[in-house]
């Protein structure tokens, strides 16, 4: 018997999407680091990233890297979030590479790498304006690069990286990527060798690949949910993505109840269960369905990019989602299944829950 709520994942189409991205990046001399954090380490999908050409797999969560190593999926493993001091032993144990922006953390990684008899690769993050992690002061960046290269024998300075779009909504541009290259070349002049990696951001940086204006020395991009959700590049930034499958993932929820009800709540209004003071439009009596899935499963209902014009997501409580089906040509009843498209945020939430069932097709 099928179990719901459910994520349906087309693994073949996921792998083909990844292969298409890897191919386009490799034509520019750029490797793709496969970011699997949004999938919460689902091994079947992680394997699709690896088989699609991502030899380095990355996550912000140590447990994901540990699981990948134990399952022998991937060749190298990268920790995306700046290491916490409390997890340093596990960083060295399970990650081959980590992104860094703090000298004291570098020293702690070095001590632990020497203790475990390993050489750990580090990428120093450069702040280019998005205001998350990264060195803002170039003198500080150079100081820690020289320290890593000359003093920290348990570490290998693999390169530099940047992040945009995750906090500050900053776009990847030729200019901020070139600034990263300039910082890399400053370090190279000081240490007397070329850096192996100049990592030019994440999925949004694929725009520079498509437009053909990425700086020549960028040779790594960290690509996460786009091959699975296939949404942002086309629907947010307007790129024609005919070479990407858009049917890789869908959410399925079971109908619990169908009723004709008023469209505006009855009684004195205050706030909902999450403390929100909502505004409701009075459209008269409308047919609505109650689904067995809620905010606890996928986050904010307003963020769901549902594309069915006949089904309108009205809102949700913890465990229920209310949808307007007045204009549907199908007569839904309890036990029927409604399928809804999702994007990055919903994928992240749903793959973290044990009671959301995953079906591979």
C-alpha positions, 0 to 999 in steps of 0.5 A, spaced: 500 500 500 502 507 498 503 511 504 502 519 504 505 524 504 509 522 499 515 525 495 516 522 488 523 522 485 525 520 478 532 518 478 533 517 471 531 524 470 535 527 476 541 523 473 540 526 466 539 533 469 546 533 473 549 530 467 547 536 462 550 541 468 556 537 468 557 537 461 556 544 460 561 546 466 566 541 463 566 545 457 568 551 460 574 547 464 569 547 471 568 541 475 561 541 479 561 539 486 554 536 488 551 539 494 546 534 497 544 537 503 537 539 500 536 532 499 538 530 507 543 525 504 538 520 500 543 515 498 539 514 491 539 521 489 546 522 492 548 516 487 545 520 481 549 526 483 555 521 483 554 517 477 552 524 473 559 526 474 560 529 481 566 526 484 566 531 489 559 531 494 558 536 499 554 538 505 553 542 510 552 536 515 557 532 517 552 526 518 551 526 511 558 526 509 559 520 514 553 516 511 556 517 504 563 515 506 560 509 509 556 507 503 562 508 498 558 514 494 563 519 491 570 520 491 571 526 495 567 529 501 566 537 502 563 540 508 560 546 506 558 550 512 564 553 516 566 547 521 564 548 528 569 547 534 565 542 537 565 538 531 572 538 529 574 531 530 569 529 525 570 534 520 577 531 519 574 524 520 569 524 514 570 530 510 576 531 505 575 538 504 572 544 508 570 551 507 573 556 512 573 563 514 576 563 521 584 563 523 582 559 530 578 554 526 584 553 521 589 552 527 584 547 530 583 543 524 590 543 523 591 540 530 586 534 529 589 533 522 596 531 525 593 527 531 589 523 526 595 523 521 591 526 515 592 532 510 586 536 510 584 540 504 581 547 506 578 552 501 578 559 504 572 563 503 572 570 500 566 575 502 564 578 495 558 582 498 552 577 500 554 578 507 554 570 509 561 567 511 568 569 508 574 574 509 572 581 508 579 584 509 584 582 504 590 583 508 586 578 513 585 573 508 592 573 505 595 572 513 591 566 514 593 563 507 600 564 508 599 561 515 595 555 512 601 554 507 607 555 511 605 553 518 599 548 518 602 542 516 596 538 517 592 542 512 593 543 504 591 550 502 586 547 496 583 554 494 578 560 495 571 560 494 565 565 494 558 565 496 552 569 493 545 569 493 543 565 499 543 570 504 543 577 501 540 575 494 546 578 491 547 575 483 553 572 481 556 577 476 563 577 472 565 583 477 564 579 483 567 573 480 573 576 478 574 579 485 575 572 487 580 571 482 584 577 483 584 574 491 586 568 488 592 571 484 594 575 490 595 569 494 598 565 489 603 571 488 605 570 495 605 563 496 609 561 489 604 556 486 597 556 483 591 554 487 588 548 485 580 550 486 577 557 485 570 556 487 565 561 484 559 560 488 553 555 487 547 554 483 546 561 481 553 561 478 550 557 472 547 563 469 554 565 468 556 559 464 549 559 460 551 567 458 558 565 457 561 570 461 564 567 467 571 569 468 576 564 465 580 561 472 573 559 475 574 552 475 569 549 480 561 550 482 557 548 488 551 545 485 545 543 489 537 543 488 537 545 481 538 538 478 532 536 482 527 541 482 529 545 476 526 551 477 530 557 479 534 558 473 527 558 468 522 560 473 526 566 477 531 568 472 528 566 465 533 562 462 530 557 457 532 550 460 529 546 455 535 541 456 532 540 463 527 535 466 522 539 470 518 532 472 524 530 477 520 531 484 513 532 486 509 532 492 503 527 493 498 528 499 492 524 501 485 528 501 482 527 508 475 531 507 472 535 501 466 540 503 463 546 501 465 552 506 465 559 507 471 562 504 472 567 510 473 564 517 466 565 522 467 569 528 472 574 532 479 573 528 486 573 532 492 569 530 493 562 527 497 557 530 504 560 528 502 567 531 500 570 524 495 575 523 492 573 516 488 576 511 482 572 508 478 574 502 471 573 502 469 569 495 463 566 498 461 558 499 467 554 495 469 547 495 475 546 498 479 539 500 483 538 506 490 534 505 494 530 510 500 534 510 502 541 513 507 546 515 511 541 519 512 537 513 514 542 508 514 549 511 510 555 508 505 554 504 505 560 500 512 558 498 509 552 494 510 554 486 503 550 485 502 550 477 495 547 477 491 553 475 485 549 478 487 548 485 489 554 489 493 553 496 489 557 501 493 555 507 496 550 512 496 548 519 501 544 522 498 537 519 493 540 514 493 544 508 487 547 505 486 547 498 480 551 494 478 546 488 472 549 486 474 550 479 477 543 478 474 538 473 475 532 477 470 530 483 475 529 489 473 525 495 477 522 501 482 518 499 484 521 493 491 523 491 493 530 489 500 532 486 503 538 487 510 541 484 515 543 489 521 547 489 528 548 494 525 549 500 519 544 500 524 539 498 529 541 504 524 540 509 520 534 506 527 530 506 528 531 513 522 528 515 521 520 517 514 520 516 514 523 509 515 517 504 519 517 498 518 513 492 523 512 486 520 511 479 
